Amino acid sequence: MSAEDANTAPIVVVGAGIVGVCTALYLLREGRRVVLLDRGEPGEGTSFGNGSIITEEAVVPVQTPGLLWKVPKMLLDPLGPLALRWQYLPRLAPWLIQFIGASSPQRVEEISIALRALLRGATAAYDPLVKAAGIQDMIKRSGWVSVYETDAGFGAYQPMLELQRRRGVKLEVLPAPELRQLEPALAPIFKHGVFYPDVSYTVNNFRFVQELAAAFVGLGGTIRRETVSGFERSDGGVSAVITDHGRTACEAVVIAAGAWSKTLTAMLDCRPPLDTERGYHLTLPSAGVSPRLPVYSTERGFVCTPLENGLRVAGTVELGGLDKAPDWRRAEVLFENASRWYPGLDRKNETKWMGYRPSMPDSLPVIDRAPHHHNAYLAFGHGHCGLSLAARTGELIADMIAGRESAIDMAPYRVDRF
């Protein structure tokens, strides 16, 4: 890097989803020059669609004990809550082996401890960002409720409830009459509920990212719509980011490009086992129901969230990579399930979406310095917790770049843990 570059170079954040935007904002708050690069507009990727939940209770990983015996069903039922596309199996096999390996009781316990350490304070981490953007009213601190249609489903989830209790998660088991009082809009088909008070949601997750990105620009940050194609390297670090628009010298670089981070990190001689869980959603602007709070089901693998632009029905996991076309039958399953909860749902002007959750085999993100480059930082692989952990990740990356010691043990989130 030239002397001129060293004096003027910004920190470059690659990826303008919720994780990248929050990281850029936290760096900007520390007086850094920051440039945010993305091939699309802020929030147009995976951050465009999700359940809009910010949760501190998600200490149960996707992979849980007994997963190995569920793999045949994943292959045979393409519309199940957790499904695997046959055609993708050869490419997914190494990731899947690690995914299954992370489902032992001991690993699940360890992973839940690491998840809890990250999630604690996740909502508070947003406070300075939403205040700076003037959008405090976009986060609703309502809690959410998990519902169970059968005694068998509730019974099967008891070990996970005990896991949550061991992590100190606040929860209240509700009998059917109390569940109906909490959420009168639900059909009277549920036998059990569990209320989690420390859960929030944003009333429009896409607008939320856009507002934060606008605040970033208003505070002096720069956003450029460019596609990253490589990096210049010198003296054990990254000296510039190369894009389809040219070269940007940098003091440091942060890779926060979601499921596309795997390609970028390979350019830095780093190859994490990152893959994608494809998720689907429907948004019903004229649903005809107004739930008081988000409602989700571990039995059926989806959530219903009341947004400013309609009822969001989101969820399921499909392991199928980045290239296959969406299977819109999965969106139909979401509607059928939601219709059981809220009979008479109106589908007028509905929209549907499919996106790519960037996921590591152990359900933990990568928040780390790149092994071979002293000024390259990694922030991806958040799976179902991208919105929940974005601001928290921004805090931690800002600490790393500033040389501050983290308040939590960062070893579980190292990129070389596999």
Secondary structure, 3 states (H helix, E strand, C coil): CCHHHHHHCCEEEECCCHHHHHHHHHHHHCCCCEEEEECCCCCCCHHHCCCCEEECCCCCCCCCCCHHHHHHHHHHCCCCCEEECHHHHHHHHHHHHHHHHCCCHHHHHHHHHHHHHHHCCCCHHHHHHHHHHCCHHHEECCCEEEEECCHHHHHHCHHHHHHHHHCCCCCEEEEHHHHHHHCCCCCCCCCEEEEECCEEEECCHHHHHHHHHHHHHHCCCEEEECCEEEEEEECCEEEEEEECCEEEECCEEEECCHHHHHHHHHCCCCCCCCEEEEEEEEEECCCCCCCCCCEEECCCCEEEEEECCEEEEEEEEEECCCCCCCCCHHHHHHHHHHHHHCCCCCCCCCEEEEEEEEECCCCCCEEEECCCCCCEEEEECEHHHHHHHHHHHHHHHHHHHHCCCCCCCCHHHCCCCC
